[in-house]
Amino acid sequence: MRELTVLLPSSKSLSARALLISALTEGGTMPIGIARCDDTDALRRGLEVTSGTIDVGAAGTAMRFLTAYHAVSERHDVVIDGTERMRQRPIGVLVDALRSAGCSVDYLGVEGFPPVRVKGCKLSGIDVAMRGDVSSQYVSAMMMIAPCCGGGTLRLTTTLTSRPYVEMTAALMRHYGAEVTVADDAISVGTAMYTPREYAIEPDWSAAGYWLAVAALMPGMRVTLPGLSTCSLQGDARLVQVMSSLGVTTSDNGTMVVAEHSNAPQCACPLAIDLADMPDAAQTIVVTACLLGRRFNITGLGTLRIKETDRLQALCDELRKVGYILHATTDSISWDGARSEPLTTAVIDTYKDHRMAMSMSLTGLRRRGIVITDAGVVSKSYPDYWDEFARVANVAPYHQANMG
C-alpha cells in the first residue's frame, strides 16, 4: 500500500463568507486560516477600498459579494470590474435585488453584466423577490448584508440552486449571531446584528475531490487528508458518496479523512447523479468516470455554463482529445462509452479555469503525452496543486505544464 498525506488549502467558499461577515461586523476579527489564493485575495483587497476602481480579475465570488457589500456601506463609491470573461458573466439577478431594496448600482457597459458602479447607502429592512436558480451566490450576498440593514425577507421566485451553499451561508451567519431561516420559497433574516466571534476555516472539500480521484485511479494508494471531516458545512463533502460509486473507500476519525482504492468489484451500470447541490465537483467526477470506463449521465449542471468558462462544452472538447466522446445539454453531461482516437500529444486548454486544469490533470495518471496549458491558473483556488500532484505523477514544473 502506497501512503500519501496531503495538506489541503482552506475552503475558498467558507473564507469568502467569513471575510465578508467579518467586514460587516463592528469590531470584527479576521477569521483564522483564510484561504491563500487569488479569489480570496481579490475579495480581501476589495473590502478595503471605499472609492475608486476594484479589479476582481476572474473572481466571480468577489464580484458578487463586493457588489452587495459596497451597496450597503455608506459613503462608499466604487467601480467593480474584472477580466473580459467576468464581463460576460451575468450579475443582473443580484443588481435587480439590490435596486429593489433601495441600493444604487449602475451598469457601465452591457446591461446585466459587469462592470458596475456602486454607491453605498443605509437601508432599513430588506423585502425583495429574486430568482434562486441562477447562482446561489446572489442569494448568499443578499442574505449576508441583511443583518446590517435591519433584517428582512428574500422571496424566492424560482427553485433554489446549489442549496448547500446557501445553508453554509446561513450557518456561518448564525455563528456570528444572526437569525436566519431558510425555506423553499423564502429566506428570513432577523434584526439581530453580527457580533465579533472567532472562526477557523475548514480545509476545502472541492480540493479534496482531486485526491479522492487519485485514490480511485491508483490501486494500492491510500490518501490521508488531515483536518478534513465529513461532518462539514461544505456541500462537496457529499463527494464521499459519489466517489464510493467509483471505487473509493473512505473513513473519518474526526480529525482526518482517509481514502483508498477499493478492491471490490465495481458496478458496470451507468452512473446517474444530480449534482445541482455540488456543481464544483462535476469536472472531477466526469474525468474520473471516463478514465475508469464508467458510463454516466450527470444532471443539474446549468450553472456550469456561466462559470470561468462554459465548463460543459470545455469538458466535451478537452476529453475528446484524450479519446472520450461526451454529450452535453443545457444542464447535463453524459458519456455512453463512445471513444475516439486520442491525440499522441494532447494539449489541454484550460480556458483560464482552475478547475479545468486540475480535473484534466488526472488524465496524466493513465496516459503519457498530456500537456496542460496555462497551468498556473490553479492559483485561483489551489496554488500548491502542482507541487502536491507531482508526488503521484511525473509532472514537470507547473509553468512548463508538461505532464508526462
C-alpha positions as CSV (number, residue, x, y, z in Angstrom):
1,M,0.0,0.0,0.0
2,R,1.4,3.4,-1.0
3,E,0.7,6.2,1.5
4,L,0.2,9.8,0.7
5,T,-0.6,12.7,3.1
6,V,-1.9,15.9,1.6
7,L,-2.4,19.2,3.4
8,L,-5.4,20.8,1.7
9,P,-5.9,24.5,1.2
10,S,-8.6,26.2,3.3
11,S,-12.1,26.3,2.0
12,K,-12.5,29.1,-0.5
13,S,-16.3,29.3,0.0
14,L,-16.1,29.5,3.8
15,S,-13.2,32.0,3.6
16,A,-15.2,34.3,1.3
17,R,-18.3,34.3,3.6
18,A,-16.3,34.7,6.8
19,L,-14.3,37.6,5.3
20,L,-17.5,39.4,4.2
21,I,-19.3,38.9,7.5
22,S,-16.3,40.0,9.5
23,A,-16.1,43.2,7.4
24,L,-19.8,43.8,8.2
25,T,-19.3,43.2,11.9
26,E,-18.3,46.2,14.1
27,G,-15.1,45.2,15.8
28,G,-14.9,42.0,13.8
29,T,-11.7,40.0,13.8
30,M,-10.0,38.2,10.9
31,P,-11.1,34.6,10.5
32,I,-8.4,32.0,11.2
33,G,-6.8,30.1,8.3
34,I,-8.2,32.2,5.4
35,A,-7.6,30.5,2.0
36,R,-4.4,31.7,0.3
37,C,-5.5,32.0,-3.3
38,D,-6.3,34.6,-6.0
39,D,-10.0,34.6,-5.4
40,T,-9.8,35.3,-1.6
41,D,-7.0,37.9,-2.2
42,A,-9.3,39.7,-4.6
43,L,-12.1,39.8,-2.1
44,R,-9.8,41.0,0.8
45,R,-8.4,43.8,-1.3
46,G,-11.9,44.8,-2.4
47,L,-13.2,45.0,1.1
48,E,-10.5,47.6,2.0
49,V,-11.5,50.0,-0.8
50,T,-14.0,52.8,-0.2
51,S,-13.7,54.7,-3.5
52,G,-12.2,54.2,-7.0
53,T,-12.0,51.0,-9.1
54,I,-11.8,47.5,-7.8
55,D,-10.4,44.9,-10.2
56,V,-11.5,41.4,-9.1
57,G,-9.9,39.7,-12.0
58,A,-11.6,36.3,-12.6
59,A,-13.0,36.1,-9.1
60,G,-16.8,35.7,-9.5
61,T,-17.5,35.3,-5.8
62,A,-15.6,38.6,-5.1
63,M,-17.6,40.3,-7.8
64,R,-20.9,39.3,-6.3
65,F,-20.1,39.7,-2.6
66,L,-18.3,43.0,-3.1
67,T,-21.2,44.5,-5.1
68,A,-23.6,43.7,-2.1
69,Y,-21.1,44.9,0.5
70,H,-20.4,48.3,-1.0
71,A,-24.0,48.8,-1.8
72,V,-24.8,49.0,1.9
73,S,-21.6,50.7,3.0
74,E,-22.4,54.4,3.5
75,R,-20.3,56.9,1.6
76,H,-18.6,54.2,-0.5
77,D,-18.4,54.9,-4.2
78,V,-16.7,52.2,-6.2
79,V,-16.5,50.7,-9.7
80,I,-16.2,46.9,-9.7
81,D,-14.7,45.3,-12.8
82,G,-12.8,42.2,-13.9
83,T,-11.5,40.2,-16.8
84,E,-13.1,40.0,-20.2
85,R,-14.7,36.7,-19.2
86,M,-16.1,38.4,-16.0
87,R,-17.8,41.0,-18.2
88,Q,-19.6,38.0,-19.8
89,R,-20.9,36.6,-16.5
90,P,-24.3,37.8,-15.5
91,I,-24.9,39.8,-12.4
92,G,-28.4,41.1,-13.2
93,V,-30.3,39.0,-10.6
94,L,-28.2,40.5,-7.8
95,V,-28.3,44.0,-9.1
96,D,-32.1,43.8,-9.5
97,A,-32.5,42.7,-5.9
98,L,-30.2,45.4,-4.6
99,R,-32.0,48.1,-6.6
100,S,-35.3,46.7,-5.3
101,A,-34.1,47.1,-1.8
102,G,-33.1,50.7,-2.5
103,C,-29.4,50.5,-3.4
104,S,-27.7,52.4,-6.1
105,V,-26.0,50.1,-8.6
106,D,-25.4,51.2,-12.3
107,Y,-24.0,49.2,-15.2
108,L,-21.1,50.8,-17.0
109,G,-21.2,48.5,-20.0
110,V,-23.7,45.9,-21.2
111,E,-26.9,45.8,-19.2
112,G,-26.9,42.9,-16.7
113,F,-23.1,42.4,-16.7
114,P,-20.1,44.0,-15.0
115,P,-18.5,46.5,-14.7
116,V,-20.8,48.2,-12.2
117,R,-20.7,51.4,-10.2
118,V,-21.9,51.0,-6.6
119,K,-22.7,53.9,-4.3
120,G,-23.3,52.9,-0.7
121,C,-26.4,53.7,1.3
122,K,-28.1,52.8,4.5
123,L,-31.1,50.5,4.3
124,S,-33.9,50.0,6.8
125,G,-35.1,46.5,6.2
126,I,-35.0,44.3,3.0
127,D,-38.0,42.8,1.3
128,V,-37.2,41.7,-2.2
129,A,-38.2,39.0,-4.7
130,M,-35.4,37.3,-6.5
131,R,-34.6,34.2,-8.6
132,G,-32.8,31.4,-6.9
133,D,-32.0,29.2,-9.9
134,V,-29.1,31.2,-11.5
135,S,-26.5,31.4,-8.8
136,S,-26.6,30.7,-5.1
137,Q,-24.0,33.5,-4.6
138,Y,-26.6,36.1,-5.5
139,V,-28.8,34.8,-2.7
140,S,-25.9,34.5,-0.2
141,A,-24.8,38.0,-0.9
142,M,-28.2,39.4,-0.1
143,M,-28.5,37.2,3.0
144,M,-25.2,38.4,4.4
145,I,-25.9,42.1,4.2
146,A,-29.4,41.8,5.7
147,P,-28.4,41.9,9.4
148,C,-26.8,45.3,8.8
149,C,-30.0,46.6,7.2
150,G,-32.4,45.7,9.9
151,G,-33.1,42.2,8.7
152,G,-35.6,41.3,6.0
153,T,-37.0,38.6,3.7
154,L,-35.8,37.3,0.3
155,R,-38.8,35.8,-1.5
156,L,-37.6,33.2,-4.0
157,T,-39.5,33.2,-7.3
158,T,-37.7,30.0,-8.6
159,T,-36.2,26.9,-7.1
160,L,-33.1,27.5,-5.1
161,T,-30.0,26.0,-6.9
162,S,-26.9,24.8,-5.0
163,R,-28.8,24.9,-1.8
164,P,-25.9,23.6,0.4
165,Y,-24.0,26.8,-0.3
166,V,-27.0,28.8,1.0
167,E,-27.2,26.6,4.0
168,M,-23.5,27.2,4.5
169,T,-24.0,30.9,4.4
170,A,-26.9,30.6,6.9
171,A,-24.8,28.5,9.3
172,L,-21.9,31.0,9.2
173,M,-24.3,33.9,9.8
174,R,-25.7,32.2,12.8
175,H,-22.2,31.6,14.1
176,Y,-21.7,35.4,14.1
177,G,-25.0,36.0,15.9
178,A,-27.5,36.5,13.1
179,E,-31.0,34.9,13.0
180,V,-31.7,33.1,9.7
181,T,-34.4,30.8,8.5
182,V,-34.1,29.1,5.1
183,A,-37.3,27.7,3.5
184,D,-38.1,26.5,0.0
185,D,-39.7,29.8,-1.1
186,A,-38.2,32.4,1.2
187,I,-35.2,33.2,3.4
188,S,-35.9,35.3,6.5
189,V,-33.2,37.2,8.4
190,G,-33.9,38.7,11.8
191,T,-32.9,42.1,13.2
192,A,-30.0,40.8,15.3
193,M,-26.7,42.3,14.3
194,Y,-23.5,40.4,13.8
195,T,-21.2,40.1,16.9
196,P,-17.5,39.5,16.8
197,R,-16.6,35.8,17.0
198,E,-13.5,33.7,16.3
199,Y,-13.9,31.4,13.4
200,A,-11.4,28.8,11.9
201,I,-11.8,27.9,8.3
202,E,-12.1,24.2,7.4
203,P,-10.0,22.5,4.6
204,D,-11.6,22.7,1.2
205,W,-13.7,19.7,0.1
206,S,-13.7,20.8,-3.5
207,A,-9.9,20.4,-3.4
208,A,-10.2,17.1,-1.6
209,G,-12.1,15.8,-4.6
210,Y,-8.9,15.6,-6.7
211,W,-7.3,13.4,-4.1
212,L,-10.3,11.1,-3.8
213,A,-10.0,10.8,-7.6
214,V,-6.3,9.9,-7.2
215,A,-7.4,7.0,-4.9
216,A,-10.0,5.9,-7.4
217,L,-7.5,5.9,-10.3
218,M,-4.4,4.4,-8.5
219,P,-4.9,0.9,-7.0
220,G,-2.8,0.5,-3.9
221,M,-3.0,4.2,-3.0
222,R,-4.1,5.4,0.4
223,V,-4.6,9.2,0.7
224,T,-4.8,10.9,4.1
225,L,-6.3,14.3,4.3
226,P,-5.7,15.9,7.7
227,G,-8.2,18.3,9.2
228,L,-11.0,17.2,6.9
229,S,-14.3,15.9,8.2
230,T,-17.4,14.5,6.5
231,C,-19.4,16.5,9.1
232,S,-18.8,19.7,7.2
233,L,-20.7,22.8,6.3
234,Q,-19.5,22.3,2.7
235,G,-21.9,20.6,0.3
236,D,-18.9,19.0,-1.5
237,A,-18.5,16.6,1.4
238,R,-21.0,14.5,-0.5
239,L,-18.1,13.6,-2.7
240,V,-17.6,10.7,-0.4
241,Q,-20.8,9.1,-1.5
242,V,-20.2,9.8,-5.2
243,M,-16.6,8.5,-5.1
244,S,-17.8,5.4,-3.3
245,S,-19.6,4.6,-6.6
246,L,-16.3,5.0,-8.4
247,G,-14.4,2.6,-6.2
248,V,-13.1,4.7,-3.3
249,T,-13.4,3.7,0.4
250,T,-13.2,6.5,2.9
251,S,-13.0,6.7,6.7
252,D,-13.3,9.7,9.0
253,N,-12.0,9.6,12.6
254,G,-13.0,13.2,13.3
255,T,-9.5,14.7,12.7
256,M,-8.8,13.4,9.2
257,V,-10.4,11.6,6.2
258,V,-8.6,8.6,4.7
259,A,-9.4,7.5,1.2
260,E,-8.2,4.4,-0.6
261,H,-8.9,2.4,-3.7
262,S,-11.4,-0.4,-3.1
263,N,-10.6,-3.8,-4.5
264,A,-14.3,-4.8,-4.5
265,P,-15.8,-5.4,-7.9
266,Q,-17.4,-2.2,-9.3
267,C,-20.9,-1.8,-10.7
268,A,-20.8,-1.6,-14.5
269,C,-24.2,0.2,-14.7
270,P,-24.2,3.8,-15.8
271,L,-23.6,6.4,-13.1
272,A,-26.7,8.6,-12.8
273,I,-26.5,11.5,-10.4
274,D,-27.8,15.1,-9.9
275,L,-25.0,17.5,-9.0
276,A,-27.1,20.6,-8.6
277,D,-26.1,20.8,-5.0
278,M,-22.3,20.4,-5.7
279,P,-21.6,21.7,-9.2
280,D,-17.9,22.5,-8.5
281,A,-17.2,18.7,-8.2
282,A,-18.6,17.9,-11.6
283,Q,-15.4,18.2,-13.6
284,T,-13.5,15.9,-11.2
285,I,-16.3,13.3,-11.3
286,V,-16.7,13.5,-15.1
287,V,-12.9,13.0,-15.8
288,T,-12.6,10.2,-13.2
289,A,-15.6,8.3,-14.5
290,C,-14.2,8.5,-18.1
291,L,-10.8,7.2,-17.0
292,L,-12.4,4.3,-15.2
293,G,-14.5,3.5,-18.2
294,R,-17.7,4.1,-16.3
295,R,-20.6,5.5,-18.4
296,F,-22.6,8.3,-16.8
297,N,-25.4,10.8,-17.1
298,I,-24.9,13.8,-14.8
299,T,-27.7,16.4,-14.4
300,G,-28.2,19.6,-12.5
301,L,-25.3,21.4,-14.1
302,G,-26.9,24.5,-15.7
303,T,-24.8,26.9,-13.6
304,L,-21.6,25.5,-15.2
305,R,-22.4,27.3,-18.4
306,I,-21.7,30.7,-16.7
307,K,-18.6,29.8,-14.7
308,E,-15.0,30.8,-15.6
309,T,-15.8,29.2,-18.9
310,D,-18.6,27.1,-20.3
311,R,-17.5,24.0,-18.3
312,L,-19.8,21.6,-20.0
313,Q,-18.6,22.4,-23.5
314,A,-15.0,22.6,-22.3
315,L,-15.2,19.1,-20.9
316,C,-16.6,17.8,-24.1
317,D,-13.8,19.5,-26.2
318,E,-10.9,18.5,-24.0
319,L,-11.8,14.9,-23.2
320,R,-12.3,14.3,-26.9
321,K,-8.5,15.0,-27.2
322,V,-7.8,12.0,-24.9
323,G,-10.3,9.7,-26.5
324,Y,-13.7,10.2,-24.9
325,I,-16.8,11.5,-26.8
326,L,-19.2,13.2,-24.4
327,H,-22.5,14.9,-25.0
328,A,-23.8,17.9,-23.2
329,T,-27.2,19.6,-23.0
330,T,-28.1,22.9,-21.4
331,D,-27.7,21.4,-17.9
332,S,-26.3,17.9,-18.2
333,I,-23.3,15.9,-19.5
334,S,-23.2,12.2,-20.4
335,W,-20.9,9.5,-21.8
336,D,-22.2,6.3,-23.3
337,G,-18.8,4.7,-23.8
338,A,-18.1,6.2,-27.2
339,R,-14.4,6.7,-27.9
340,S,-12.2,8.4,-30.5
341,E,-8.6,8.1,-31.4
342,P,-6.6,10.0,-28.7
343,L,-4.1,12.5,-29.8
344,T,-0.5,11.4,-29.4
345,T,0.2,14.7,-27.5
346,A,-3.0,16.1,-26.0
347,V,-2.6,19.8,-25.4
348,I,-5.3,20.6,-22.9
349,D,-6.8,24.0,-22.9
350,T,-7.8,25.4,-19.5
351,Y,-9.8,28.4,-20.6
352,K,-8.4,30.3,-17.6
353,D,-10.4,27.9,-15.4
354,H,-8.6,26.5,-12.4
355,R,-10.9,23.5,-12.2
356,M,-10.4,22.5,-15.8
357,A,-6.6,22.5,-15.2
358,M,-6.9,20.4,-12.0
359,S,-9.5,17.9,-13.2
360,M,-7.8,17.3,-16.6
361,S,-4.5,16.8,-14.8
362,L,-6.0,13.4,-13.7
363,T,-5.7,12.1,-17.2
364,G,-1.9,12.2,-16.7
365,L,-2.3,9.3,-14.2
366,R,-3.5,7.0,-17.0
367,R,-1.5,8.1,-20.1
368,R,1.5,10.0,-21.3
369,G,1.6,12.9,-23.7
370,I,-0.6,15.3,-21.7
371,V,0.2,19.0,-21.7
372,I,-1.8,21.4,-19.6
373,T,-1.8,25.0,-20.9
374,D,-1.8,28.0,-18.6
375,A,-1.3,25.6,-15.7
376,G,-0.6,28.5,-13.3
377,V,-4.4,29.2,-13.3
378,V,-4.6,26.9,-10.3
379,S,-3.5,29.8,-8.2
380,K,-7.2,30.9,-8.3
381,S,-8.0,28.3,-5.6
382,Y,-5.1,25.9,-5.0
383,P,-1.7,27.5,-5.5
384,D,0.3,24.4,-4.3
385,Y,-1.6,21.9,-6.5
386,W,1.2,21.1,-9.0
387,D,3.7,20.6,-6.2
388,E,1.4,18.2,-4.5
389,F,0.3,16.4,-7.7
390,A,4.0,15.9,-8.7
391,R,4.1,13.4,-5.8
392,V,1.9,11.0,-7.6
393,A,2.6,11.8,-11.3
394,N,5.5,12.6,-13.5
395,V,4.8,16.3,-13.7
396,A,7.2,18.9,-14.9
397,P,7.3,22.3,-13.2
398,Y,3.8,23.7,-13.5
399,H,5.0,26.7,-15.5
400,Q,6.0,24.2,-18.2
401,A,2.8,22.3,-17.7
402,N,4.1,19.1,-19.4
403,M,2.6,16.1,-17.7
404,G,4.4,13.0,-19.0
